[in-house]
């Protein structure tokens, strides 16, 4: 929830001021549009520009979604696509701002000593379980891989 202060127009909870591009007209620019002036002058050209930006962002986000289950920077590519959309669309800029705020809050929570101790304890227990399972496997089957057990 964002609380606005009528005197400053800023966010009273976080101390942030309003950004000039927050869904308003900034210096003659359409809200959120970063298109060059000659593109903004023609409504048809501006719509084509927006469609091209949307399609470029969609392609990048799609590649990011494909990279999610694969080894690769899936989330980084998705946020890059969102950044492309944010150059032209206010909704994407708001989503990026919300995401940035949530990531900062999560990083702040992760620095809490109790949370760090809990995470380190869970990691140590998980590694101990994996080491135990690996030791049991080696003791039971040796270093043979499971798909070649019958051949030995």
N, C-alpha and C positions, 0 to 999 in steps of 0.2 A: 504494500500500500504506500503510495506516495502522498506526502502531506505538503501542500503548497502554502507559502506565506504570501499574503496579498501585497505586502509592502515591497518585497524584493523580487517576487516572481520566481524564487528559487525553491529548492527542496529543503524544508526545514529539518528533516530528519538526518540527511546526509551532508547538508551544507552545500550541495551542488546548485549552481545557478542554472537557469534555463539555457539551453544551447540555441543559437540563432536559427538553426534549421529544424527546430522541434515543431513540425507541422505548421509552419507559418511562412509567409512570403519574406524572403531575405534579399534585399537589394534588387528587387525586380525579378528574382528567380522564382520559378514555381516551387512549391513546397517539396523539398527533398531532391529536386532535379539537379544533377551536376552536368547536364548536357551543355555543350558550347552555345553561345548566344545565337549564332545563326541557325542552330537546330531548334532552339526554343521559339524563335520567331515564327516558324511555320508549324501549325498544329499537326498537319499530316506527317511532316518530317520528325516532329517530336514523338508522335505515336510510333513511328517506325524505329526511332532511336530506343524508345522504351521496350519495344518488342525485341529488338536485338540484344539489349542488356539483359532482359528477362531470359531469353534463350541461351545466352552465354552463361549466365548464372546457373540455369537449369542443367546445362551440360556439365559444368564443373561440380555442382552438387550431386548429379547422377554418378559421375566418376568417383566421388567421395563415398557414396553409398555402396558402390561396387567394391571399393577398397576396404570397407569396414571388416568383412570376414577374412580378408587376405592380409598378409603382412605388408604394412604400408601405412602411410599417414592419412587414413580415412577421415578422421575428424578434422584434421588440419585442412584438407581439401574441401570438406563441407563448409567450414567456416570461411574459407577463401571464396567459395561460391556465394555465401551469404554476404560477404564484403562486396562482391560485384553487384549483387542486388541492392545493397545499401547505398551505392552511389546514385541510384535513381529512385528507390522506393522507400518511403518513410517507414512502412511496416517492417522492412528488413533491418533498418537502422535501429528501430525500437527493440527488435528481437536480439540483435547483437549487443545492445546496451544492457538488456536484461540478462543475457548470458554472461557478459563480462562481470556484472554485479554478482551473479550467483557463483561464478568461479572464484571471485575474490572472497566471498563469504566462506566458501568451502575451504579455501586455502587458509583463511584465518582460523576456522574450526580445527583444521588439521594440525595447526601449531599448538593447540591446547595440549599441555603435558599429559593429561589423563587419556586423551584420545590417542596420542602418540604411543603411550605405554600399551594401551589396548591393541593398537594395530601391530606393534612389534611383538606382543605376546601371541596374537593370532598367527602372525607370520612364522614365528618360531615353532609353534605347535604344528602348523601345516608342513613346514620343512622337516620336522621330526617324524611326522607320519609318512611323508614321502621317502625319507631315508630308511625308515623301518620297513616299508613295503618293498623298496629296492633291495634291502638286505635280505628280506625273506625270499624274494624272487631268486636272487643269486644263490642263496643257501639251498633252495629247493631244486632249481633247474640249472644252475651254473650260469655261464655267460652265453648260452645258446639262445637265439631269438625264438619266440614262440612258434613261428611258422616253419621252423626246421627241427622241432623236437622229435618227430617221427623218424627223421633221416639219420639221426646219430646212433 
